[in-house]
């Protein structure tokens, strides 16, 4: 089948490529993923009310099992990408496929039928794996390889990495972190039909934007002189090559530790703002945390890359994580004090700037070093391992977090259709059944949503508040320190320029021999 051609023809990275292919193009799928990372578990616990299913074990077991499936599909997808040979590259063709799969599976995640628990369980498990183990795996792996495969020019590669991360930060740090808690969540509360409408709209937006990424990206490295031995290597051989290099092992270890903390923080954000620092969907607490904490991310667009060029990507990231840990510690000392938490979040996000903007450029340097060392290019399988860490930790941490919620005694919010329902015995009976008759705010202050539904959130036990606090502001004290220690040993940049020149010379020599 003949694939549509890229609209990028220049041998050098262009501004049009940066803006359309790396900034705007990925926005749709990344927005959907950012919303899911923050709110999908809220949908499961508060809207579908699955927390107590199977004695509290369903929301613990199913994400773990799903991520085993996800790990397998990532390995297979890495293998498929490395064996793909088209005029449009080896990763980009899969972007084209994902443009249609991501919206469809995103919609299915939320259209869980009102039926028996068995039907709900089957629908949730199937839709979750269709999205994460199939559709988003295809998108994320092909999208993630665009920077490493775009060019060997370190300056251009770093610029593309920054543009790529601007999109991620815009989606999670502006739309999801600001618009959702201020406008969207107070409006939809726990109304299922509103959730379905919202998430279907976001899913559909991903289609044209992902097509834009496909048409305005280019795999220049894939177009270099062909190394046929890469096609015949088994996964085991590629796996051995990858993990024989200390820099690859270290960068995976660093990414693993960072991802554990980030996933726990992301899943804990809404719960922490709703119950520890503020009140349920109050429309202000999460915004303050996100705005004050997110200001450094906007500044970082202009500051990080100049600092990385002057002091090195590894160095600025390493010292950034020291600040990251300090900021988390400040928050953890007084987790209910808004001023102290905002100060801590500001410091923490300054420290997180280098990691956010230059990681993929550092990862690409490690891939080039591996190619220089072994003579093999194993992008697909290298990215599959990276992707396994990224997505598997979402499932593992989600499962652990949900188990902690159940064990600690989390009380879900309840819906009422009228004030009379709240004031009469029905409310008292329902509250008693879940072990609490203490609303988070006085009943007379509860305002109905656009459909006239009243949502009552309850005060949580101290054990639950401790879970929320550790998840959002506690765990990253430790992951920040460990990440900084690992980065100390990733000094790949000291010789990468020379190694890239040698790779280029090899490719040119191979091309000359083939031509003769």
C-alpha positions as CSV (number, residue, x, y, z in Angstrom):
1,X,0.0,0.0,0.0
2,X,1.3,3.4,-1.0
3,X,1.4,5.8,2.0
4,X,0.7,9.5,1.8
5,X,4.0,11.4,1.5
6,X,5.4,13.7,4.1
7,X,5.0,17.4,3.3
8,X,8.5,18.0,4.7
9,X,11.2,17.7,2.0
10,X,14.1,19.7,3.5
11,X,17.3,17.8,4.5
12,X,17.4,20.2,7.5
13,X,14.8,20.7,10.3
14,X,12.5,23.6,9.3
15,X,10.4,25.9,11.4
16,X,7.2,24.6,9.8
17,X,8.2,21.1,10.9
18,X,8.8,22.3,14.5
19,X,5.5,24.2,14.8
20,X,3.1,21.8,12.9
21,X,4.8,18.4,13.4
22,X,6.1,18.7,16.9
23,X,4.1,21.4,18.6
24,X,0.5,21.4,17.2
25,X,0.3,17.9,15.7
26,X,0.7,15.8,18.9
27,X,-1.6,18.0,20.9
28,X,-4.8,16.0,20.4
29,X,-3.5,12.6,21.6
30,X,-1.4,14.1,24.3
31,X,-4.4,16.1,25.6
32,X,-6.5,12.9,25.8
33,X,-3.7,11.1,27.6
34,X,-3.2,13.9,30.0
35,X,-6.9,14.0,30.9
36,X,-6.9,10.2,31.3
37,X,-3.8,10.3,33.5
38,X,-5.5,12.7,35.9
39,X,-9.2,11.8,35.7
40,X,-9.8,8.3,34.4
41,X,-9.3,6.8,37.9
42,X,-11.7,9.5,39.3
43,X,-14.3,8.3,36.7
44,X,-13.8,4.7,37.8
45,X,-14.1,5.5,41.6
46,X,-16.5,8.4,41.7
47,X,-18.7,8.0,38.6
48,X,-18.8,4.2,38.0
49,X,-18.2,3.5,41.7
50,X,-16.0,0.5,41.2
51,X,-13.9,1.0,44.3
52,X,-15.6,-1.8,46.3
53,X,-15.9,-4.3,43.4
54,X,-14.5,-7.7,44.2
55,X,-13.9,-6.6,47.8
56,X,-11.8,-3.7,46.6
57,X,-9.5,-5.8,44.5
58,X,-10.8,-5.1,41.0
59,X,-9.3,-1.6,40.7
60,X,-6.1,-3.0,42.1
61,X,-5.8,-6.2,39.9
62,X,-7.1,-5.1,36.6
63,X,-4.5,-2.2,36.0
64,X,-1.7,-4.6,36.9
65,X,-2.9,-7.4,34.6
66,X,-3.5,-4.8,31.8
67,X,0.0,-3.5,32.0
68,X,1.4,-7.0,31.6
69,X,-0.5,-7.1,28.3
70,X,0.7,-3.6,27.6
71,X,4.3,-4.7,28.1
72,X,3.9,-7.5,25.6
73,X,2.4,-5.3,23.0
74,X,5.1,-2.7,23.5
75,X,7.8,-5.3,22.8
76,X,5.9,-6.5,19.7
77,X,5.4,-2.9,18.5
78,X,9.1,-2.2,18.9
79,X,9.9,-5.2,16.8
80,X,7.4,-4.2,14.2
81,X,8.8,-0.7,14.0
82,X,12.4,-2.0,13.6
83,X,11.3,-4.3,10.8
84,X,9.2,-1.6,9.0
85,X,10.7,-0.3,5.8
86,X,8.8,2.3,3.8
87,X,9.7,5.5,1.9
88,X,7.9,7.3,4.7
89,X,10.1,5.8,7.4
90,X,9.7,3.0,10.0
91,X,7.8,4.9,12.7
92,X,5.7,7.5,10.9
93,X,3.5,5.0,9.1
94,X,2.2,3.9,12.5
95,X,1.4,7.5,13.4
96,X,-1.1,7.4,10.5
97,X,-2.8,4.3,11.9
98,X,-2.9,5.6,15.4
99,X,-4.7,8.8,14.2
100,X,-7.9,6.6,13.8
101,X,-7.4,4.1,16.6
102,X,-6.8,6.6,19.4
103,X,-10.1,8.5,19.1
104,X,-12.2,5.3,18.7
105,X,-10.7,3.6,21.8
106,X,-10.8,6.8,23.8
107,X,-14.5,7.0,23.3
108,X,-15.0,3.4,24.3
109,X,-13.2,4.0,27.6
110,X,-16.2,6.1,28.9
111,X,-19.2,4.5,27.2
112,X,-19.5,1.8,29.8
113,X,-23.1,0.4,29.7
114,X,-25.4,0.5,32.7
115,X,-25.6,-3.2,33.3
116,X,-24.5,-5.9,35.7
117,X,-21.1,-5.7,37.4
118,X,-19.9,-8.5,35.1
119,X,-20.7,-6.5,31.9
120,X,-19.0,-3.4,33.4
121,X,-15.9,-5.3,34.3
122,X,-15.6,-6.8,30.8
123,X,-16.2,-3.4,29.2
124,X,-13.7,-1.6,31.4
125,X,-11.0,-4.2,30.9
126,X,-11.5,-4.5,27.1
127,X,-11.7,-0.7,26.5
128,X,-8.8,0.0,28.8
129,X,-6.5,-2.4,26.9
130,X,-7.8,-1.3,23.5
131,X,-6.6,2.2,24.4
132,X,-3.4,1.7,26.4
133,X,-2.2,-1.7,25.1
134,X,-3.0,-1.1,21.5
135,X,-4.0,2.3,20.2
136,X,-1.9,4.6,22.5
137,X,1.0,2.2,22.4
138,X,1.1,2.6,18.6
139,X,0.9,6.4,18.9
140,X,3.3,6.8,21.8
141,X,6.1,4.7,20.3
142,X,5.9,6.2,16.9
143,X,5.5,9.7,18.3
144,X,8.4,9.2,20.7
145,X,10.8,8.2,18.0
146,X,10.2,11.3,15.9
147,X,12.9,13.3,17.8
148,X,15.6,10.6,17.7
149,X,15.0,9.8,14.0
150,X,14.5,13.4,12.9
151,X,18.2,14.5,12.7
152,X,21.7,14.0,14.1
153,X,22.1,17.7,14.5
154,X,22.3,18.1,18.3
155,X,21.1,21.7,18.2
156,X,18.1,20.9,16.0
157,X,17.3,17.8,18.0
158,X,17.3,19.7,21.2
159,X,15.0,22.3,19.7
160,X,12.6,19.6,18.6
161,X,12.7,18.1,22.0
162,X,11.7,21.4,23.6
163,X,8.9,22.0,21.1
164,X,7.6,18.4,21.8
165,X,7.6,19.0,25.5
166,X,5.9,22.4,25.2
167,X,2.9,20.6,23.8
168,X,2.9,18.1,26.6
169,X,3.1,20.8,29.2
170,X,0.5,23.0,27.5
171,X,-2.0,20.1,27.5
172,X,-1.4,18.9,31.1
173,X,-0.2,22.1,32.7
174,X,-2.7,24.6,31.1
175,X,-5.8,22.8,29.8
176,X,-6.1,19.9,32.2
177,X,-4.7,21.6,35.3
178,X,-6.4,24.9,34.9
179,X,-9.5,24.6,32.7
180,X,-10.7,21.3,34.0
181,X,-10.8,22.1,37.8
182,X,-12.1,25.7,37.3
183,X,-14.8,25.1,34.7
184,X,-15.3,21.5,33.6
185,X,-15.2,19.4,36.7
186,X,-17.6,21.6,38.7
187,X,-20.0,21.5,35.8
188,X,-20.0,17.7,35.2
189,X,-19.4,16.5,38.8
190,X,-20.2,12.8,38.6
191,X,-22.8,12.9,35.8
192,X,-21.9,10.0,33.5
193,X,-23.6,11.4,30.3
194,X,-21.6,14.6,30.7
195,X,-18.4,12.7,31.1
196,X,-19.1,10.7,27.9
197,X,-19.9,13.8,25.9
198,X,-16.7,15.6,27.1
199,X,-14.4,12.7,26.5
200,X,-15.8,11.8,23.1
201,X,-15.2,15.4,22.0
202,X,-11.6,15.3,23.2
203,X,-11.0,11.9,21.6
204,X,-12.3,13.1,18.2
205,X,-10.0,16.2,18.3
206,X,-7.0,13.8,18.3
207,X,-7.8,12.6,14.7
208,X,-7.0,15.7,12.6
209,X,-4.1,16.8,14.8
210,X,-2.3,13.4,14.7
211,X,-2.7,13.5,10.9
212,X,-0.9,16.9,11.0
213,X,2.0,15.3,12.9
214,X,2.2,12.6,10.3
215,X,2.4,15.0,7.4
216,X,4.8,17.4,9.0
217,X,7.5,15.1,10.3
218,X,10.4,13.4,8.6
219,X,12.8,10.5,9.5
220,X,16.1,11.7,8.2
221,X,18.1,9.0,10.0
222,X,16.0,6.3,8.4
223,X,17.0,7.7,5.0
224,X,20.7,7.2,5.7
225,X,22.7,4.3,4.2
226,X,20.8,1.1,5.2
227,X,22.3,-1.3,7.8
228,X,20.7,-4.6,6.8
229,X,21.9,-6.5,9.8
230,X,19.4,-4.6,12.0
231,X,16.5,-6.3,10.2
232,X,17.7,-9.8,11.0
233,X,18.5,-9.4,14.7
234,X,16.1,-11.1,17.1
235,X,14.6,-9.2,20.0
236,X,16.9,-11.1,22.4
237,X,20.0,-9.9,20.4
238,X,18.7,-6.4,20.4
239,X,17.8,-6.6,24.1
240,X,21.4,-7.8,24.9
241,X,22.9,-4.9,22.9
242,X,20.7,-2.3,24.6
243,X,21.5,-3.5,28.1
244,X,25.2,-4.1,27.5
245,X,25.6,-0.3,27.5
246,X,25.9,1.4,30.8
247,X,24.3,4.7,29.6
248,X,21.2,2.9,28.3
249,X,20.8,1.0,31.6
250,X,21.3,4.2,33.6
251,X,18.8,6.3,31.6
252,X,16.2,3.6,31.9
253,X,16.8,3.4,35.6
254,X,16.5,7.2,35.9
255,X,13.3,7.3,33.8
256,X,11.8,4.4,35.9
257,X,12.4,6.2,39.2
258,X,11.1,9.5,37.9
259,X,8.0,7.9,36.3
260,X,7.0,6.1,39.6
261,X,6.9,9.5,41.4
262,X,5.3,11.3,38.5
263,X,2.5,8.7,38.2
264,X,1.7,8.7,41.9
265,X,1.7,12.5,41.9
266,X,-0.6,12.7,38.8
267,X,-3.2,10.2,40.2
268,X,-3.1,11.9,43.7
269,X,-3.5,15.5,42.4
270,X,-7.3,15.6,42.2
271,X,-7.9,13.7,45.4
272,X,-5.3,15.8,47.3
273,X,-6.8,19.1,46.2
274,X,-10.3,17.9,46.8
275,X,-9.8,16.6,50.4
276,X,-6.5,17.7,51.9
277,X,-5.8,21.2,50.6
278,X,-9.3,22.3,49.5
279,X,-12.8,21.0,49.1
280,X,-14.5,18.8,46.5
281,X,-14.4,20.4,43.0
282,X,-14.2,23.9,44.6
283,X,-12.9,25.3,41.4
284,X,-9.9,27.1,42.9
285,X,-7.6,24.9,44.9
286,X,-6.3,22.8,42.0
287,X,-6.0,25.9,39.9
288,X,-3.8,27.6,42.4
289,X,-1.6,24.6,42.8
290,X,-1.3,24.3,39.0
291,X,-0.8,27.9,38.2
292,X,1.8,28.6,40.9
293,X,3.5,25.3,40.3
294,X,3.2,25.6,36.5
295,X,4.6,29.2,36.1
296,X,8.2,27.8,35.9
297,X,7.1,25.5,33.0
298,X,6.3,28.5,30.9
299,X,9.5,30.3,31.8
300,X,11.4,27.1,31.0
301,X,10.5,27.4,27.3
302,X,13.1,30.2,27.1
303,X,15.5,29.2,29.8
304,X,16.2,25.5,29.7
305,X,17.8,24.9,26.4
306,X,20.3,27.8,26.7
307,X,21.3,26.4,30.1
308,X,21.5,22.9,28.8
309,X,23.8,24.1,25.9
310,X,26.0,25.9,28.4
311,X,26.2,23.4,31.3
312,X,25.1,20.2,29.6
313,X,21.7,18.4,29.5
314,X,22.8,15.9,32.2
315,X,24.1,18.6,34.6
316,X,21.1,20.9,34.6
317,X,18.7,18.0,34.9
318,X,20.7,16.5,37.8
319,X,20.8,19.7,39.8
320,X,17.2,20.4,38.9
321,X,16.2,17.2,40.7
322,X,17.9,18.4,43.9
323,X,15.5,21.4,43.8
324,X,12.7,19.1,42.9
325,X,13.2,17.1,46.1
326,X,13.6,20.3,48.2
327,X,10.3,21.6,46.9
328,X,8.5,18.4,47.6
329,X,9.9,18.4,51.1
330,X,8.6,21.9,51.8
331,X,5.1,20.8,50.7
332,X,5.2,17.6,52.8
333,X,6.1,19.6,55.9
334,X,2.8,21.5,55.9
335,X,0.5,19.8,53.4
336,X,-2.7,21.7,54.4
337,X,-1.1,25.2,54.4
338,X,-1.9,26.7,51.0
339,X,0.9,29.3,51.1
340,X,3.6,26.8,52.0
341,X,2.4,24.2,49.4
342,X,2.4,26.8,46.7
343,X,6.0,27.9,47.5
344,X,7.0,24.3,47.5
345,X,5.3,23.6,44.2
346,X,7.0,26.6,42.6
347,X,10.4,25.4,43.7
348,X,9.7,21.8,42.7
349,X,8.6,22.8,39.2
350,X,11.7,24.9,38.7
351,X,13.7,21.8,39.5
352,X,11.6,19.7,37.1
353,X,12.1,22.0,34.1
354,X,15.2,20.3,32.6
355,X,13.7,16.8,32.9
356,X,10.5,18.0,31.2
357,X,12.2,19.7,28.2
358,X,15.5,17.9,27.4
359,X,15.0,14.2,28.4
360,X,14.3,13.0,24.8
361,X,17.4,14.8,23.5
362,X,19.5,13.1,26.2
363,X,17.8,9.7,25.4
364,X,18.6,10.3,21.7
365,X,22.3,10.9,22.6
366,X,22.3,7.6,24.4
367,X,20.9,5.9,21.3
368,X,23.6,7.5,19.1
369,X,26.2,6.4,21.5
370,X,24.9,2.8,21.4
371,X,25.0,2.9,17.6
372,X,28.6,4.2,17.6
373,X,29.5,1.4,20.1
374,X,27.8,-1.5,18.4
375,X,27.2,-0.4,14.8
376,X,23.5,-1.2,15.2
377,X,20.4,1.0,15.3
378,X,17.7,-0.5,17.5
379,X,15.3,2.4,17.9
380,X,12.1,0.4,18.0
381,X,13.1,-2.0,20.8
382,X,14.9,0.8,22.7
383,X,11.7,2.8,22.6
384,X,9.6,-0.2,23.5
385,X,11.5,-0.5,26.7
386,X,11.1,3.2,27.4
387,X,7.4,2.9,26.6
388,X,6.9,-0.1,28.8
389,X,8.2,1.9,31.7
390,X,6.0,4.9,30.9
391,X,2.8,3.0,30.5
392,X,3.4,0.0,32.9
393,X,4.0,2.4,35.8
394,X,0.6,4.1,35.2
395,X,-1.1,0.7,35.7
396,X,1.0,-0.4,38.6
397,X,0.8,2.9,40.5
398,X,-2.9,3.1,39.7
399,X,-3.5,-0.4,41.1
400,X,-1.4,0.3,44.2
401,X,-3.1,3.7,44.8
402,X,-6.6,2.2,44.5
403,X,-5.7,-0.6,46.9
404,X,-4.5,2.0,49.4
405,X,-7.7,3.9,49.0
406,X,-9.8,0.8,49.7
407,X,-7.7,-0.2,52.7
408,X,-7.7,3.3,54.1
409,X,-11.5,3.6,53.8
410,X,-12.1,6.2,51.0
411,X,-15.7,7.4,50.9
412,X,-16.9,8.3,47.4
413,X,-19.2,11.3,46.8
414,X,-22.9,10.8,46.4
415,X,-25.5,12.2,44.0
416,X,-29.0,13.5,45.0
417,X,-31.7,14.8,42.7
418,X,-33.2,17.3,45.1
419,X,-32.6,19.1,48.3
420,X,-35.3,17.0,49.9
421,X,-33.3,13.9,49.2
422,X,-30.4,15.4,51.1
423,X,-32.4,16.6,54.1
424,X,-34.5,13.5,54.6
425,X,-33.8,10.0,55.9
426,X,-32.6,8.8,52.6
427,X,-29.4,10.8,53.0
428,X,-28.9,9.7,56.6
429,X,-29.3,6.1,55.7
430,X,-27.0,6.3,52.7
431,X,-24.4,8.2,54.7
432,X,-24.5,5.6,57.5
433,X,-24.1,2.8,55.0
434,X,-20.8,4.1,53.9
435,X,-19.6,4.9,57.4
436,X,-19.9,8.6,57.6
437,X,-22.6,11.2,58.1
438,X,-20.3,14.3,57.9
439,X,-20.5,16.1,54.6
440,X,-17.3,18.0,53.7
441,X,-19.2,21.3,53.5
442,X,-22.6,22.2,55.1
443,X,-25.5,20.9,53.1
444,X,-27.0,24.4,52.7
445,X,-23.9,25.5,50.8
446,X,-24.1,22.7,48.2
447,X,-25.0,24.0,44.8
448,X,-26.5,21.8,42.1
449,X,-24.9,21.4,38.7
450,X,-26.4,22.4,35.4
451,X,-28.7,19.4,35.4
452,X,-29.9,20.1,38.9
453,X,-28.0,17.3,40.5
454,X,-26.5,17.8,44.0
455,X,-23.1,16.1,44.7
456,X,-22.2,15.5,48.3
457,X,-18.6,14.8,49.2
458,X,-17.7,13.5,52.7
459,X,-14.9,14.2,55.1
460,X,-12.3,11.5,54.7
461,X,-10.6,9.5,57.5
462,X,-7.1,10.5,58.5
463,X,-5.8,7.3,56.9
464,X,-7.1,8.4,53.5
465,X,-5.7,11.9,53.9
466,X,-2.3,10.4,54.5
467,X,-2.5,8.4,51.3
468,X,-3.4,11.5,49.3
469,X,-0.6,13.5,50.9
470,X,2.1,11.0,50.3
471,X,0.9,10.4,46.8
472,X,1.0,14.1,45.8
473,X,3.8,15.7,47.8
474,X,5.6,12.9,49.7
475,X,6.9,10.3,47.2
476,X,8.8,12.7,45.0
477,X,11.1,13.7,47.8
478,X,12.7,10.3,47.4
479,X,12.4,9.9,43.6
480,X,14.0,13.3,43.1
481,X,17.0,12.4,45.2
482,X,17.4,9.0,43.6
483,X,17.1,10.5,40.1
484,X,19.8,13.1,40.8
485,X,22.2,10.3,42.0
486,X,21.6,8.2,38.8
487,X,22.1,11.2,36.5
488,X,25.5,11.8,38.0
489,X,26.8,8.8,36.1
490,X,25.1,9.5,32.7
491,X,27.9,11.6,31.2
492,X,27.3,10.5,27.6
493,X,27.6,14.1,26.3
494,X,31.3,14.3,26.9
495,X,32.1,12.5,23.6
496,X,28.8,12.4,21.7
497,X,29.8,15.0,19.1
498,X,32.9,13.0,18.1
499,X,30.9,9.7,18.1
500,X,28.2,11.2,15.8
501,X,30.9,12.3,13.3
502,X,32.2,8.8,13.3
503,X,28.8,7.4,12.7
504,X,28.3,9.8,9.8
505,X,31.6,8.8,8.3
506,X,30.7,5.1,8.5
507,X,27.3,5.7,6.8
508,X,29.0,7.7,4.0
509,X,31.6,5.0,3.5
510,X,28.8,2.3,3.4
511,X,26.9,4.4,0.8
512,X,30.0,4.8,-1.3
513,X,30.7,1.0,-1.3
514,X,27.1,0.2,-2.2
515,X,27.2,2.7,-5.1
516,X,30.5,1.2,-6.4
